[in-house]
């Protein structure tokens, strides 16, 4: 998986198509990512202590990694990611502008 925590991505398909956000969490074994502000689900939490009421919490849920694309830092558009060997280390680079991803 070429996506990492902290990458800026745009969602390409689904109900949140076109939304941009940062990756909060990555699940490589399940091929899923959590993007801030996307795929929000309302979870009902039970009260943990006596006297306090339960509440409804909005939480971003994971989406398939194939439904997001990295945003090119130079061009500002979505792009694919490649790997290039620079100084003996593998570095992620964007296909659109060739800029290095941190």
Buried (B, 14 or more C-beta within 10 A) or exposed (E): EEBBEEBBBBBEEEEBEEBBBBBBEBEEEEEBBBBBEBBEEEEEEEEEEEEEEEEEEEEBEBBEBEBBBBBBBEEEEBBEBEEEEEEEEEEBBBEBBEEEBE
